[in-house]
């Protein structure tokens, strides 16, 4: 998610705050064990995920907040991985995800397309999703925009972000038909990376708490949002 404090359709997200409270109670109730489980899963996924994919894929590149109307370094790494996949698999296509966030006048997806075009990617294989504003919406909106159902679905994002993308993909029905592909060649362990992994563990814990709460209580409104 783009921000730790949730908003939904430009309003205070009551459901998001409620699920954040549930996540906090679960973490406290398990004395942090549930959080450590999420962190272990995220670290393992970040370290061991491959940075290549099968042929004939629909490459879904998750968006990221722009800096001065341009992709930041992490988003560029995702786009460069997509270029590598597309250049080596002639039958593949790419779906760029992400709407307008922050003060940007263009969508994350549009900025990604501009970068791909400057790197000689054929416009006819580029598709855009420009309504989503965070990872959850990226994944949910992608379902209705997958133009080639017979293609392997491959979600490309940075290594620290992979576990969240995979979990949400499963939640929204991709199931076993989704692959994740690391943008970077390997996981570089340093303080910044560890901090990002720790924050991701909070996000995944938050999502899983909301997911299971929604299904256990049969809350259709929440189920629609979390999968």
C-alpha positions, 0 to 999 in steps of 0.5 A, a space after each residue: 500500500 502506498 501509505 500506512 494510514 489508509 484512505 479509500 476513494 479519497 475518504 478516510 478508510 474506516 474498513 482499513 483502519 478497522 483491519 489495522 486494529 485487528 492486525 495490531 490485536 493479532 500481533 499483540 495476542 501472538 506476542 509478535 509471532 504472527 509478525 515474525 511468520 510474515 517477516 520470515 515468509 517475505 525474506 524467503 520470497 525476496 531471497 529465492 524468487 527467480 528473475 526470469 519467467 516462462 515464454 508467452 507471458 502477460 507481464 504485469 508490472 506493479 506501479 510506484 509513486 512517481 518523482 517529478 512525473 518520472 519513475 523512481 529508481 525502483 520503478 525503473 528496475 521493474 520496467 527494465 526487467 519487463 523490457 528484458 522479458 519482452 525482448 527475449 519472449 516475442 509472444 509476451 505482452 505487458 500490463 502496466 498498473 497504476 493511476 495518478 498518485 501524489 501530485 502527479 499529473 500523469 498516471 504511473 502506468 503512463 509514465 511506465 509506458 513512456 519509458 518502455 517506448 523509449 526502449 523500443 518496446 512495440 506499442 501494440 503489446 503495452 496495456 495500461 491500468 490507470 485507476 489503481 493507487 496502491 498494490 491492493 488496487 493494482 492486483 484487483 484491477 488487473 483481473 478485469 484487464 488481462 486481455 490474453 487469458 491463455 497467457 501465463 500471468 507474471 507479476 514483476 516487482 522489487 524483491 522486498 515487495 514480492 511476497 505481498 504481490 503474491 499473497 494478494 494475487 492469490 487472494 483475488 483469484 489468480 491462484 496457481 496461475 500466477 508467477 512472480 518475477 523479481 526485478 533485481 537479479 539478487 537480494 542485496 542485504 543492507 540496512 535499507 533493505 531490511 527496513 523495507 522487509 520489516 515494513 512489508 511484513 507489517 503490510 502483509 500482516 495487515 492484509 492477511 488479518 483483514 482477509 481472514 477476518 472478512 471471510 470468518 465473519 462473511 463480510 461481503 463488503 470486505 471480501 470484495 476489497 481484499 479478495 
